[in-house]
Amino acid sequence: QLQLVESGGGLVQPGGSLKLSCAPSNVTTETYAIAWYRQAPGKERERVSCVNSHDTFTTYADSVRGRFTISRDHATNTVYLQMNSLKPEDTATYYCAADYVCTTFMNWWGRGTLVTVSS
C-alpha cells in the first residue's frame, strides 16, 4: 500500500509563491507517476499537473500552465509543485496522487494540504 504525505501548504498573498512537497512514507516514488490535484469548496476536483515515472512527460492544467512547475528530486524521493504568481482562485486543498501512469483515476492518494491565497 503506497502512502503519500503532502506538505508545504499555507497562507500566501496574491502574487506570492509556495512549494508543495509529496513524499511516500513507505516506498520510492521513482516507479510511479505522480499527480497533483486540487479541490476548492463547492467545486469539482481538478488535476493540476502530472509527471510520469521516468520524468519524460509532464502535463499541466490550462489554469496553471506557466505558473506552476512539477518536479521530482530522486535524491530525496520527493515530488514538488512549485507555485508562482498565485491567485485567489488557486485557493484549494491540494492532493498528490500516484499510479503507474498519469491517468484520470489515480490509485493512491495523500490527505491533502490547504493552500489559501488571500490578502
N, C-alpha and C positions, 0 to 999 in steps of 0.2 A: 504494500500500500504506500503510494507516494504521498508524502506530506509536505505541503508548501507553506511558507511563512512570509508574509509581506511586512514591510516596514518602510518608514520614511514619510508617511502622510503627516498632514498638519495644516495650520492656517497660514496662508500667504496672501499678500496683496496682489491685486491685478498687475500684470506685467512682470511678476516675480517668477522664481524658478523653484522646483522641487525635484528631488531624485528619489524614486521609489526603488526598493530592493525586493527581490523574490529569491528565497533560498529554500532548498529542500531540507528537511530535517533528518532525512534518513538515507538518501541516495544521491548520486551525482546527477546534475541536470544535463550532462553532455549528450545523453541518448534520447533526450526529449525535446520536442518543440515546446516553446513557452510563449504564452499569450498573455496580454494584459487586457482586461475588460473593465468597464466602469458602469455603475448604475446610480443615477440620481433619483431622489424621491419622486415617485409618481411617473417615472419614465422607464422605458424598456432598457434592458442591459445592452450595452454596445461594446463590440470588440474594438479596442483602440489600436492594438498592434500585435504582431506575432513574429517570432523568429524560428526558423526550422532547426532541426537538431544539429546540422552541420554549419550553421551560421552563414549559409549561402543565399538565404531568401528571407526577406522581411516584408511585412505588409503594414500599412497604416490606414486608419480611417481618414476620410477627407477632412474631417473636422479638426484633426491634429497634425496632418502632414505638414512638415516644415517647421513644426514647433516641438514635437516630441521625437525622441530617439530611443530605440530599444537596443540593448547591447548585452553581451554575455562575457563575463570575466571567468575564464576557465580556472585561473589560479585560486579564486575564492568560491568557485561553484555557485555563482550568483548571477541572476539576470536583472538588469536595471532598466528603468524607464526614466530617462531624463526629460523633464517637462519644463519648457521655457515659454516665455510670453503668455503666462497663464491668464485665463479669462474667467469671469464669474461663472460662465456656463460650463467650465471644466469641473466645477464642484460636484463631487460624487464619491461613492465608495469604490475604490479601485481594487480589483482582484487579479491575482495571477493564476494561471491555469496551465496544465501540462497534458500532453498527449504525444503519440509517436510522430504525428504530423500536425501542421496547422489546419485544423478542421473546425467546422461550425460548432460542434458539440465536443468540447474538450473533456477529458475523462476525470482529471484530478484538479481540485480547486483549493485555494487558500481561503482564509476567513475574511480577508479584505483589510484595507487601510483607508481611512477617511481623509480626503483632500477637500479643504474649504478655501475658496478664492474669494476674498472679500476685503473691502477697505474698512 
